[in-house]
Amino acid sequence: MSAKIRDTTYFGEHDLPQKQKDTLRKAIRVERINIVVKIIAVVAIFSVAGSSQAMKAAWIEDALALLPPIAFLVAIRFLNKKPTPRHPYGFHRSIGVGHLVASVALLGMGTYLLVDSAMGLIAGDRPPIGLIEIFGTPIWAGWLMIAVSVIVVIPSIIIGRINWKLAPVLHNKVLYADGDMNKADWMTGLATAVGILGVGFGLWWFDAAVAIFISLDIISDGVKNLRGCLAGLIDARATTTDSKEPHDLIAEVREKLTGLDWVDEADVRMRDQGQVFHTEVFVVPYKGQMPSLDEVENVREKLTDIDWKLHDLVLIPVAELPEEFLPQIDDKEE
């Protein structure tokens, strides 16, 4: 897949600063490497899995972990598409769709792992881990499983940390979700090694128990990401990359407005459209100080210049703030 980043942009397209362009190129390279690494990991783990429940869970997880980087690369291609009459806002929400794919992959993988492992534990399945011969020397197959499980998690640790660093720079929640997926990968790998070791000490139930423990953490990440992406797709207030807090730009834009000498009241409605925000600014001028069109446009441009994510911003002078469009923040909602 290729994702050309153009320097010329249209309304609704990206207009990224150089730092973000460089970060996006790096993210594309990292996710391509991520796909290759995941494919190698799936093949390696599947080849030594045998009948181990934890090993089975590990290679299924790595297979599903291919979805977030693929979703990211596909979404980035759509971001560069010119707006059309049918899509006048551009294709920024492709990031939201990619986030949905990554979240469902996390949640689905964790749920499958929980059910499958619990059924194996209830049924009393005992994973037979026998001997294999390497260069004429018989060794316990569990040692090979443990070695593969530990080795394949090393790239996941590195890639996950890189994605978590890149995601806030781009405000890209797909990258953040993929960081969570990579965290799930390395947790699965290390826990799998512990499970196999437990079987070696005669604890037949340890294998499935470890898989269940892994699944609960993965489900937690899946639910968190799914809640965040669905909130964005139904136009919730713009949030930080981890979907935990309202984005700081909401308060910053409001503060800039209230500092103007002709503005009596002001409020902001901001929603997340992927990597950028659609922002509607409502201002009530002081009586007798109605700004000219040039003044309104000048303020709009200055607000847009605050941050590259304020890509689609409109400023609307009104007689009074429209409360139906600007509901008061409910502490319980937080």
N, C-alpha and C positions, 0 to 999 in steps of 0.2 A: 504494500500500500504506500502511496505517496501522498503527501499533504503539503502542497505548495503554499507558502505564506506570501501573499502579494503585498507590495508597498502601496499600491493604489487601492482605495476603498470606496464603497458606496454607502448610502444610508442603510443601516441595518446590518452592515458587515463589521468585521473587526477593524479597529484602528489602534493596533497595539503599539505601545512604546517599545523602544529597542530592547530594553531589559526583558519585557514579556515575550517579544519575538524570539530572543535567544533562549529563554526558558522553555518556550513551546517547542522549539527545535530539539532541545535536549530531552524533553519529555517524550517526544516522538521516537527518538533513538532508544531511550530507556525501555519504552513499551515494546518496541520491536525485539530488543534483546530479551525482554521478559517472556515474550511468546516462545522464542527459541528455547530458552531455559526451561519453561514449563513443559514443552513437548519432550525434551530430553528426560526431565524428571518423571513424567508419566511412564515413558518407556522403561526407565531404569527400575522404578518401584514395581511396576506390573510384572517385570521379568523375575523378581525375587519374592513377590508377595505370598505365594503359596496359598494356604487357607487362613492366614492371619487376618482377624477382623480389623485390627488397627492398620495393617498394611493395605488392606482393601480400601479402607476409609481414606488413607493417605493418597492413593493414586486417583480415586474418584474426585477428591478435593482438588488435586493438581489439574485434573481435566477440566473441572468447572472454573478453575482459576484462570483459564484462558479467556473467558468471556469478558472480564473488565478491560484488559488491554486491547482486545479486539474492538470492544464498544467505544473505547477512547479514540482509537485510530479512525474508525468510521465516523464518529461524531465530529472530529476535527475536519474531515473532508467536507462535511455539510456546512460548517461554519464559514467556509470561504465562498459559498454560493451567493450570488447576487439576489437581493430580494425580488420577488415577483408580485404581480397583482394579487395572486392568491395568498402569498406569504409576505405581506408588506412589512412585517417586523423582522424579516430575515429568518435565519434558521438557527438562532442561538439556542433554542430549546432542545436541539439535538444533544446538547450536553446533559440536559435533564433526562432524556430518554436513555442515554448511555449510563447515567447514574442509576436509573431504574433497573436496567439489565444487570449491572454489577451488584445491586442490592438483592435482587431476586436470586441471583446466583449464590450469594452468600447464605441467604435464608434457606433456599432450597437444599443446598449442600449440607448445611447444619441439621436441617430437619430429617433428611434422608439418613444421615449418619446416626442421629439419635435413635430413630425407629429401628434401623437395621441392627445396630449394636445392642439395643435393649432386647430385641427379639432373640438375638444370639445368646445373650446372658441368661434370659429366662429359660431358653431351651437347653442350657448347659452345654453349648458347643465348646469342645476342647480343640483348639487349633493344633494339629499335629505338625511339629517342627522337627524334622529329622536331620540326618547327616547328608552332606554332599561331599563330593570328592573334587579337590582342586589340586592339579599337578600331582595326582597320585596320593594326596594326603586327605583323609576324611576329617571334616570339621563340622561343627554344629551349624546348620543353615541360619540359625538366629543371629549369629555374628555377622553374616553377610547382610541380612536384613537391617540390622542396627547400623552398620557402616553406611549403607545406601541411604537410610533415613536421615542420618546426620549430615552426610555430604550434600544432599540435594537442598537442604534448608539454608545453606550459606548464601546462595544468590538471593533467596527470598528476603533474608534479613537486610541485605545491602539495597536491593531494589525497593523494598518497603520503606526504608528510611529516606531514600532519595525521593520517592513519590510524596511522602509527607512534607518534605521541604519544598518541592516544586508546586504542590497543589495550592497553597495560600498565595504564591506569587501570581498565579494565573486565575485564582479563584475558581479552580476546577474541581468539582466534587467527585467526578469520575476518578481522577487521580487519587483523591483522598480515600475513596472506597477501595481502590486497588491497593493502596497502602494497607488498609485493614485486611484485605484478602491475603496479601503477602504475610501479614502478621499471623493470620490463621494458618497459613502454610507452614511457617517455621514452628509454630506451636504444635501443629499436627505431627511434624517430623520428629521433634524431640520427644513428644509424648508417646509416639509410636515406638521409638527406641526403648523407652522405659517400659512400655507394655510388653514388648518382646522379651526384654530382660526378665520381667516378672514371670512370664511363662517358663523361661529357662530355670527359674528357681522353684518351679512346681505350682505356681499360682495361676491355674488355668483361667480363672475369671478376670485376671488383671488386664488381659488384652482388650476385652470388651469394655471393662470399666474405664480404662483410659480413653477409649474411643468415645464413650458417652460424655466424659469430662470435656473432651475437645469440642464435641458437638454443641454443648451448652454455651461455650464462649463464642463459637461461630454464629450461633443463632442470635446471641445478644448483639453482635456487630451487624448482622443482617437486618434485624429489627430497627436498630438505630439509623442505619443508612436508608432503609426503606421509608421510615417516617420522614426523614429529611428530604428525600427526593419527591415524595408525594406532596409534601407541603409546598415545595417549590412549583410543582406542576399545577397545583390548584391556587397559585398566586398568593401564597403566604408572604408575610413581610420578609424582606431580604435578610439573610443571616450570614454569619461567618462560614468559612469553608467546612468546619466540622458540624455545622447546623445547630450549634448549641446556644448562640447568643445573637440578638439583633445586630446587624452590621453597623459599625461605627459611622459610616457615611450618612446614615439617616440623621443622626444628631448633628453631624458636622454641617450638612447642608442647611438644616433648620437654624443653626447658630449663625451661619453666614447671612442668612436672610434677615433674621431679627436684628442684625447689626446695621442694616441699611436705614438711613435717616427718613426714608419715605414709607417704610413698611411698619404698619401697626401690628398685624398678626401674620403668622405664617405657619404652615405645616407641610409635611412631606408624606407622600405615599410612594413607596419604593418596593418593587418586586424583582425577583431574581429571574433572569432569562437565560441562565447558563453561566457564561463567564462575565456577563455584563448585566447592568441593571436598567430597567425601565422605570423612570422616576417622574412623578407628577408633583409639581410644586404649586401650592395654592397660597397666594399672598393677598392680604387686605391692606390697601394703601390708606394712609391718613386722609381724612376728608380734605378735599381741595388740593391734594398732591398726587393726582393720578399721573403715573409715569407715561412718557411718550413710548412709541413703539421701539425707538432706538434705545431708550433706557432699559426697556424690558429685554430686548435682544442682547444688550451688553451684559446685563446681570445673568442671563441664561448662559452666555458663553463663559463667563467667569466661574459659574457653578460647574459647568462641564469640565473646565480645566482643573478642578480640584483633584480629580482622579480619573484614570482612563476607563474605569468601570462605569462611570456615569455617561454611558454612550448614547442613550436615548432619553433626553431630559426635556420636558416641556414646562413652561412657567405660565401660570394662569392667574391674572388679577381677578379677584372676586369681591363682591360687596361684603360677604361674611363667609367664614370657613364652612364648607359643606360637611356637617357632622355625619351625614349618612355615608360619606366617602372616607371620613377620617374618624373612625370610632376610637373612643378612649381606650388606652392600654389597660387591660385587666391583669392584675397581678397573678391571678390563677392561670392565665394563659401562658405566662412565662414559664 
